[in-house]
Amino acid sequence: MSQIFPKEILENTIEVHLFKHKIRTQIIYSVVLISFIGALIALPFIYLDVYTTSKGIIKPKTERVNIISLYSGKVIGNFLKENKYVKRGDTLLIIDNKIVKQKIQLLRKKIEETQNYI
């Protein structure tokens, strides 16, 4: 009996390919699919407790008071403490303003130089 298709063509068909690779890949696909579906089904039943802790007091913005200094420099001393009442005239910070003094001297020298050029 003669064959309609040659042997080379028959070996490269989809039927032969599925027959060779069907069992192993079908098992892997089934395991992955079942585990994925199981994870999706288990999501509503999984509960996690999330705790966050922080020190401090939560206050609204209306109660917040910003302290702004007229001078800039490096802070040397700090007399601020939590829940300490502050009166007018109390020393809160000691600021070293050597850099500001040096900038003022430099600007004065530049002013003198420009006046001499004029």
SEMIKE-567438 format. One record per residue: x, y, z of N, C-alpha, C, O in turn; residue number from 1. Coordinates in Angstrom, 1 decimal. Layout:
// SEMIKE-567438
NODE    n.x    n.y    n.z   ca.x   ca.y   ca.z    c.x    c.y    c.z    o.x    o.y    o.z resi
NODE      X      Y      Z      X      Y      Z      X      Y      Z      X      Y      Z  NUM
...
// end
This chain:
// SEMIKE-567438
NODE    n.x    n.y    n.z   ca.x   ca.y   ca.z    c.x    c.y    c.z    o.x    o.y    o.z resi
NODE    0.8   -1.2    0.0    0.0    0.0    0.0    0.9    1.2    0.0    1.8    1.3    0.8    1
NODE    0.6    2.2   -0.9    1.4    3.4   -1.0    0.8    4.5   -0.1   -0.4    4.5    0.1    2
NODE    1.7    5.3    0.5    1.3    6.4    1.4    1.0    7.6    0.6    1.6    7.9   -0.5    3
NODE    0.0    8.4    1.0   -0.4    9.6    0.3    0.7   10.7    0.6    1.1   11.4   -0.3    4
NODE    1.1   10.8    1.9    2.0   11.8    2.3    3.4   11.1    2.6    3.4   10.0    3.1    5
NODE    4.5   11.7    2.3    5.8   11.1    2.7    6.0   11.1    4.2    5.3   11.8    4.9    6
NODE    6.9   10.3    4.6    7.2   10.1    6.0    7.7   11.5    6.7    7.3   11.7    7.8    7
NODE    8.4   12.3    6.0    9.0   13.5    6.6    7.8   14.5    6.9    7.9   15.2    7.9    8
NODE    6.8   14.6    6.0    5.7   15.5    6.3    4.8   15.0    7.4    4.4   15.8    8.3    9
NODE    4.6   13.7    7.5    3.8   13.1    8.6    4.5   13.3   10.0    3.8   13.5   10.9   10
NODE    5.8   13.3   10.0    6.5   13.5   11.3    6.4   15.0   11.8    6.7   15.2   13.0   11
NODE    6.1   15.9   10.9    6.0   17.3   11.3    4.6   17.8   11.4    4.4   19.0   11.3   12
NODE    3.7   17.0   11.6    2.3   17.4   11.8    1.9   17.7   13.2    2.7   17.3   14.1   13
NODE    0.8   18.4   13.5    0.4   18.7   14.8    0.0   17.5   15.6    0.2   17.5   16.8   14
NODE   -0.5   16.5   15.0   -1.0   15.3   15.7    0.2   14.6   16.3    0.2   14.1   17.4   15
NODE    1.3   14.5   15.5    2.5   13.8   16.0    3.2   14.7   17.1    3.6   14.1   18.1   16
NODE    3.2   16.0   17.0    3.7   16.9   18.0    3.0   16.7   19.3    3.6   16.6   20.4   17
NODE    1.6   16.7   19.3    0.8   16.6   20.5    1.0   15.2   21.1    1.0   15.1   22.3   18
NODE    1.2   14.2   20.3    1.4   12.9   20.9    2.7   12.8   21.6    2.8   12.1   22.6   19
NODE    3.7   13.4   21.1    5.1   13.3   21.7    5.1   14.2   23.0    5.8   13.7   24.0   20
NODE    4.5   15.3   23.0    4.7   16.3   24.2    3.4   16.4   25.0    3.4   17.3   25.9   21
NODE    2.4   15.7   24.8    1.1   15.9   25.5    1.2   15.7   27.0    0.7   16.5   27.7   22
NODE    1.7   14.6   27.4    1.5   14.1   28.8    2.3   15.1   29.8    1.7   15.5   30.8   23
NODE    3.5   15.3   29.5    4.4   16.1   30.5    3.9   17.6   30.5    3.7   18.1   31.6   24
NODE    3.7   18.2   29.4    3.2   19.6   29.4    1.8   19.7   29.9    1.5   20.8   30.5   25
NODE    1.0   18.8   29.7   -0.4   18.8   30.2   -0.4   18.8   31.8   -1.1   19.5   32.4   26
NODE    0.5   18.0   32.3    0.6   17.9   33.8    1.1   19.3   34.4    0.6   19.8   35.3   27
NODE    2.2   19.8   33.8    2.8   21.1   34.2    1.7   22.2   34.1    1.5   23.0   35.0   28
NODE    1.0   22.3   33.0    0.0   23.3   32.8   -1.1   23.1   33.8   -1.6   24.1   34.3   29
NODE   -1.5   21.9   34.1   -2.6   21.7   35.0   -2.2   22.1   36.4   -3.0   22.7   37.2   30
NODE   -1.0   21.8   36.9   -0.5   22.1   38.2   -0.4   23.7   38.3   -0.8   24.2   39.4   31
NODE    0.1   24.3   37.3    0.2   25.8   37.4   -1.1   26.4   37.4   -1.4   27.3   38.2   32
NODE   -2.0   26.0   36.6   -3.4   26.5   36.5   -4.1   26.3   37.8   -4.8   27.2   38.3   33
NODE   -4.1   25.1   38.4   -4.8   24.8   39.7   -4.2   25.6   40.8   -5.0   26.1   41.7   34
NODE   -2.9   25.8   40.9   -2.3   26.6   42.0   -2.7   28.1   41.8   -2.9   28.7   42.8   35
NODE   -2.7   28.6   40.6   -3.1   30.0   40.4   -4.6   30.2   40.8   -4.9   31.2   41.5   36
NODE   -5.5   29.3   40.4   -6.9   29.4   40.7   -7.1   29.2   42.2   -7.9   29.9   42.8   37
NODE   -6.3   28.3   42.9   -6.4   28.2   44.3   -5.9   29.4   45.1   -6.5   29.8   46.1   38
NODE   -4.9   30.1   44.6   -4.4   31.3   45.2   -5.5   32.4   45.1   -5.7   33.2   46.0   39
NODE   -6.1   32.5   43.9   -7.2   33.5   43.7   -8.4   33.2   44.6   -9.0   34.2   45.2   40
NODE   -8.7   32.0   44.8   -9.9   31.6   45.7   -9.5   31.9   47.1  -10.4   32.3   47.9   41
NODE   -8.2   31.7   47.5   -7.8   31.9   48.9   -7.7   33.4   49.3   -7.6   33.7   50.5   42
NODE   -7.6   34.3   48.4   -7.4   35.7   48.7   -8.4   36.3   49.6   -8.0   37.0   50.6   43
NODE   -9.7   36.1   49.5  -10.6   36.7   50.4  -10.5   36.1   51.9  -11.0   36.8   52.8   44
NODE   -9.9   35.0   52.0   -9.8   34.4   53.4   -8.5   34.7   54.1   -8.4   34.3   55.2   45
NODE   -7.6   35.4   53.5   -6.3   35.7   54.1   -6.4   37.1   54.7   -6.8   38.0   54.0   46
NODE   -6.1   37.2   56.0   -6.2   38.4   56.7   -4.8   38.7   57.3   -4.1   37.8   57.8   47
NODE   -4.3   40.0   57.1   -3.1   40.4   57.7   -3.3   41.6   58.6   -4.1   42.5   58.3   48
NODE   -2.7   41.5   59.8   -2.8   42.7   60.7   -1.6   43.6   60.4   -0.5   43.1   60.5   49
NODE   -1.9   44.8   60.2   -0.9   45.8   59.9   -0.8   46.8   61.1   -1.8   47.4   61.4   50
NODE    0.3   46.9   61.7    0.5   47.8   62.8    1.6   48.8   62.5    2.6   48.5   61.9   51
NODE    1.3   50.0   62.8    2.3   51.1   62.6    2.3   51.9   64.0    1.3   52.2   64.5   52
NODE    3.5   52.1   64.5    3.6   52.8   65.7    4.5   54.0   65.4    5.5   53.9   64.7   53
NODE    4.3   55.1   66.1    5.1   56.2   66.0    5.0   57.0   67.3    3.9   57.0   67.9   54
NODE    6.0   57.7   67.7    6.0   58.5   68.9    5.6   59.9   68.5    5.9   60.4   67.4   55
NODE    4.8   60.5   69.3    4.4   61.9   69.1    2.9   62.1   69.2    2.1   61.1   69.5   56
NODE    2.4   63.3   69.0    1.0   63.6   69.1    0.6   64.1   67.8    1.3   64.9   67.1   57
NODE   -0.6   63.7   67.4   -1.1   64.2   66.1   -1.9   65.4   66.4   -2.9   65.4   67.2   58
NODE   -1.6   66.5   65.7   -2.3   67.8   65.9   -2.7   68.3   64.5   -2.0   68.0   63.5   59
NODE   -3.8   69.0   64.5   -4.2   69.6   63.2   -3.3   70.8   62.8   -2.6   71.3   63.7   60
NODE   -3.4   71.2   61.6   -2.5   72.3   61.1   -2.8   73.6   61.8   -2.0   74.5   61.9   61
NODE   -4.1   73.8   62.3   -4.5   75.0   62.9   -3.7   75.3   64.2   -3.5   76.4   64.6   62
NODE   -3.3   74.2   64.9   -2.6   74.3   66.2   -1.1   74.4   66.0   -0.4   74.7   67.0   63
NODE   -0.6   74.1   64.8    0.8   74.1   64.6    1.4   75.5   64.6    0.8   76.4   63.9   64
NODE    2.5   75.7   65.2    3.1   77.0   65.3    4.5   76.9   64.7    5.3   76.1   65.3   65
NODE    4.8   77.7   63.7    6.1   77.7   63.1    7.0   78.7   63.8    6.6   79.8   64.0   66
NODE    8.2   78.3   64.1    9.2   79.3   64.7   10.2   79.7   63.6   10.9   78.8   63.1   67
NODE   10.2   80.9   63.3   11.1   81.4   62.2   12.1   82.4   62.9   11.7   83.4   63.5   68
NODE   13.4   82.2   62.6   14.4   83.1   63.1   14.7   84.1   62.1   14.7   83.9   60.9   69
NODE   15.0   85.3   62.6   15.4   86.4   61.7   16.9   86.2   61.3   17.3   86.8   60.2   70
NODE   17.6   85.5   62.0   19.0   85.3   61.7   19.3   83.9   61.2   18.6   82.9   61.6   71
NODE   20.3   83.7   60.4   20.7   82.4   59.9   22.1   82.1   60.5   22.9   83.0   60.7   72
NODE   22.3   80.8   60.6   23.6   80.4   61.1   23.6   79.0   61.6   22.6   78.2   61.4   73
NODE   24.6   78.6   62.3   24.8   77.2   62.8   24.3   77.2   64.3   24.6   78.1   65.1   74
NODE   23.4   76.2   64.6   22.9   76.1   66.0   23.9   75.5   66.9   24.4   74.4   66.7   75
NODE   24.3   76.3   68.0   25.3   75.8   68.9   24.6   75.2   70.2   24.9   74.1   70.6   76
NODE   23.6   75.9   70.7   22.9   75.5   71.9   21.4   75.3   71.6   20.8   76.0   70.8   77
NODE   20.8   74.3   72.2   19.4   74.0   72.1   18.8   73.9   73.4   19.1   73.0   74.2   78
NODE   17.8   74.7   73.8   17.2   74.7   75.1   15.7   74.3   74.9   14.9   74.6   75.8   79
NODE   15.3   73.6   73.9   14.0   73.2   73.6   13.8   71.8   74.2   14.6   71.0   74.1   80
NODE   12.6   71.7   74.9   12.2   70.4   75.5   10.8   70.2   75.2   10.0   71.1   75.1   81
NODE   10.4   68.9   75.2    9.0   68.6   74.9    8.1   69.1   76.1    8.5   68.9   77.3   82
NODE    6.9   69.6   75.8    5.9   70.0   76.7    6.4   71.1   77.7    5.9   71.2   78.8   83
NODE    7.4   71.8   77.3    7.9   72.9   78.2    7.3   74.2   77.8    7.3   74.6   76.6   84
NODE    6.7   74.9   78.8    6.1   76.2   78.5    7.2   77.2   78.2    8.2   77.3   78.9   85
NODE    7.0   78.1   77.2    7.9   79.1   76.8    7.3   80.4   77.0    6.2   80.7   76.7   86
NODE    8.1   81.3   77.7    7.7   82.7   77.9    8.4   83.6   76.9    9.4   83.2   76.3   87
NODE    7.8   84.8   76.8    8.5   85.8   75.9    9.8   86.2   76.5    9.9   86.5   77.6   88
NODE   10.8   86.1   75.6   12.2   86.5   76.0   13.1   85.3   76.4   14.3   85.5   76.7   89
NODE   12.5   84.1   76.5   13.3   82.9   76.8   14.2   82.6   75.7   13.9   82.8   74.5   90
NODE   15.4   82.1   76.0   16.4   81.7   75.0   16.1   80.3   74.6   16.1   79.4   75.4   91
NODE   15.8   80.1   73.3   15.4   78.8   72.8   16.7   78.2   72.1   16.9   77.0   72.3   92
NODE   17.3   78.9   71.3   18.5   78.4   70.5   19.6   79.4   70.6   19.4   80.6   70.6   93
NODE   20.8   79.0   70.6   22.0   79.8   70.4   22.5   79.6   69.1   22.9   78.5   68.7   94
NODE   22.6   80.7   68.3   23.0   80.5   66.9   24.3   81.2   66.7   24.5   82.3   67.1   95
NODE   25.3   80.5   66.0   26.6   81.0   65.7   26.5   81.7   64.3   26.3   81.0   63.3   96
NODE   26.6   83.0   64.3   26.4   83.7   63.0   27.7   84.3   62.5   27.7   85.4   62.0   97
NODE   28.8   83.5   62.6   30.1   84.0   62.1   30.0   84.1   60.6   30.6   85.1   60.0   98
NODE   29.3   83.2   59.9   29.2   83.3   58.5   28.5   84.5   58.0   28.8   85.2   57.0   99
NODE   27.4   84.9   58.8   26.7   86.1   58.4   27.6   87.3   58.6   27.6   88.3   57.8  100
NODE   28.3   87.4   59.7   29.2   88.5   59.9   30.3   88.6   58.8   30.6   89.7   58.4  101
NODE   30.8   87.4   58.4   31.8   87.4   57.3   31.2   87.9   56.0   31.8   88.6   55.2  102
NODE   29.9   87.6   55.7   29.3   88.0   54.5   29.1   89.5   54.5   29.2   90.2   53.5  103
NODE   28.7   90.1   55.7   28.5   91.5   55.9   29.8   92.2   55.6   29.9   93.3   54.9  104
NODE   30.9   91.7   56.2   32.2   92.3   56.0   32.6   92.3   54.5   33.2   93.3   54.0  105
NODE   32.4   91.2   53.8   32.7   91.1   52.4   31.8   92.1   51.6   32.4   92.7   50.7  106
NODE   30.6   92.2   51.9   29.7   93.2   51.2   30.2   94.6   51.4   30.2   95.4   50.5  107
NODE   30.6   94.9   52.7   31.1   96.3   52.9   32.4   96.6   52.1   32.6   97.7   51.6  108
NODE   33.3   95.6   52.0   34.5   95.8   51.2   34.1   96.0   49.7   34.8   96.8   49.0  109
NODE   33.1   95.2   49.2   32.7   95.4   47.8   32.1   96.8   47.6   32.3   97.4   46.5  110
NODE   31.4   97.3   48.6   30.8   98.6   48.5   31.9   99.7   48.4   31.8  100.6   47.6  111
NODE   32.9   99.5   49.3   34.1  100.4   49.3   34.8  100.4   48.0   35.2  101.5   47.5  112
NODE   35.0   99.2   47.4   35.7   99.1   46.1   34.9   99.8   45.0   35.5  100.5   44.2  113
NODE   33.6   99.5   45.0   32.8  100.2   43.9   32.8  101.7   44.1   32.8  102.4   43.1  114
NODE   32.8  102.2   45.3   32.8  103.6   45.5   34.1  104.2   45.1   34.2  105.3   44.5  115
NODE   35.2  103.5   45.3   36.6  103.9   44.9   36.6  103.9   43.3   37.3  104.8   42.8  116
NODE   36.0  102.9   42.7   36.0  102.9   41.2   35.2  104.1   40.7   35.6  104.6   39.6  117
NODE   34.1  104.5   41.3   33.3  105.6   40.9   34.1  106.9   41.0   33.5  107.9   40.7  118
// end
